[in-house]
Amino acid sequence: MDRVEKDYVFHRDLKKEYPIITHGEGIYLFDDQGKKYLDACSGAVAANLGHGISSIGEAMAEQAKKAGFVHTMRFETPILHQLAEKIGKMAPEFVNKVYFTTGGSEANESAIKLARQYHRDAGKSQKHIVIGRWQSYHGNTMGSLSAGGDVKRRHAYTPNLLNYAHVYSPYCHRCPYGRESSDCVKNQNWTCISDLERTILELGPENVSAFIAEPIVGSQQGAVPPPPGYFEKVRGLCDRFDIVLIIDEVMTGFGRTGTNFATEQLGITPDILTFGKGVSAGYAPLAGMIVHDKLIEGLLENSDGKFMHGFTYSGHPVAVSAGLAALEIYEREAVLENVIEQGAYLLDRLMELKEKHPCIGNVRGRGLLLGIELVKDSKVDLLFKPSEKAAETINTIAMELGAVFYPGTGSIDGMNGEHLIISPPLNSKKQEIDEIVRILDEALTVFEQQLRKDEAYEIAK
Ligand SMILES: Cc1ncc(COP(=O)(O)O)c(C=O)c1O
């Protein structure tokens, strides 16, 4: 009762006490008790340049002094054009026009609506269904949640969700269809792809508007890359059935996986690419979508150039100034090269940990978006029960030891499957990577000791 009366914050978990962070510097955050946390997950894979960068703060202050807000229905700012040009030039060929939002959920919401309007105005008014993938996350607004396949986040709202369809995302380490990835690739015979084709045909291609997917599945699966060739097949189906392909790069965009966008590694061109998080390195709420010329031409021809959508804070000048300042640092500090170098090093070090710790079942990812699957015993492939909260427990131990990771659950089937994402800032140094691995190693050791103690207790009972 005390807490409700004295504390005005509606916390993520009302029963939990959170450390109060007073400041950050580089890869570290400091709380009001003087405790230091190594941010091994860049917050939520967002603070991609680390903390306390004064030049980004100064750029934001400068812009706030010049023009803190203009409404993009009436006015634009020079900085809006500068950032859009920078992002448009980084994006794949033919994907040029940048539309800003404040968060990734809004970005995906915008993409879903744009796909629908594009089809409707071209005379295909039945096209409205989005196909998403199970164990994928696209945001928490109703549309993006409907498109996503995060069972736990969806569950409470099932009656409110839109009637979108889902297929499995390929988690080849534990293929939901029981296939071997090498066999799919060798025989060019993909059950996940034929399932997508079957779903489209069953819904009727005339009803399907868009397919949405993360290039590397982030929070829901723990950094799972696609098998080679998968997205080319997806692109082929989208072309065949006139379906807008939305690639959600909210987590992977702006160098996280070693290229500006992970799409570059997929060998395809998306129709809409959504982004967020890393664009401002977490310094301001900024996200958006980059749109293929084909859709822009469609809007110009069939919709009088107007997208029936918009937010008060689209293209907010102060948020945009944070984006521009962050992208300049990515460039100036050659962050991409660092991601490739430190990503390879971290991957090797995690592989070493896998040899040492029976609770690591799998190590995967790209660049500095890496994940480990947590199992009870990798030798016999014994899984944790969801009630054991393995990922959350390991992260709690790690926080006590002074580092924070990104735990997740449900990677296998929405309920089972525990994982931890390791995604430090993209400018992390080798000794910081070593520090991450040292603390993770210690946290896993403490966790495994605890597990053995609990098991001995269970047997003795
Ligand atoms: C792939 C992906 N898409 C969308 C979102 C939603 O972004 P936001 O939380 O900024 O709305 C996230 C957030 O974690 C994400 O990882």
The ligand as a MOL file (V3000), in Angstrom:
LIG
                    3D

  0  0  0     0  0            999 V3000
M  V30 BEGIN CTAB
M  V30 COUNTS 16 16 0 0 0
M  V30 BEGIN ATOM
M  V30 1 C 11.8500 -6.5380 -34.6040 0
M  V30 2 C 11.0650 -5.5390 -33.8050 0
M  V30 3 N 10.0200 -4.9230 -34.3780 0
M  V30 4 C 9.2890 -4.0160 -33.7100 0
M  V30 5 C 9.5780 -3.6930 -32.4030 0
M  V30 6 C 8.7290 -2.6880 -31.6710 0
M  V30 7 O 9.4270 -1.4980 -31.5140 0
M  V30 8 P 8.9950 -0.4510 -30.3800 0
M  V30 9 O 9.1590 -1.1260 -29.0750 0
M  V30 10 O 9.9450 0.6960 -30.6100 0
M  V30 11 O 7.5860 -0.0710 -30.6650 0
M  V30 12 C 10.6670 -4.3120 -31.7800 0
M  V30 13 C 10.9830 -4.0010 -30.3780 0
M  V30 14 O 11.6480 -4.7220 -29.6710 0
M  V30 15 C 11.4190 -5.2570 -32.4890 0
M  V30 16 O 12.4630 -5.8890 -31.9360 0
M  V30 END ATOM
M  V30 BEGIN BOND
M  V30 1 1 1 2
M  V30 2 1 2 3
M  V30 3 2 2 15
M  V30 4 2 3 4
M  V30 5 1 4 5
M  V30 6 1 5 6
M  V30 7 2 5 12
M  V30 8 1 6 7
M  V30 9 1 7 8
M  V30 10 2 8 9
M  V30 11 1 8 10
M  V30 12 1 8 11
M  V30 13 1 12 13
M  V30 14 1 12 15
M  V30 15 2 13 14
M  V30 16 1 15 16
M  V30 END BOND
M  V30 END CTAB
M  END
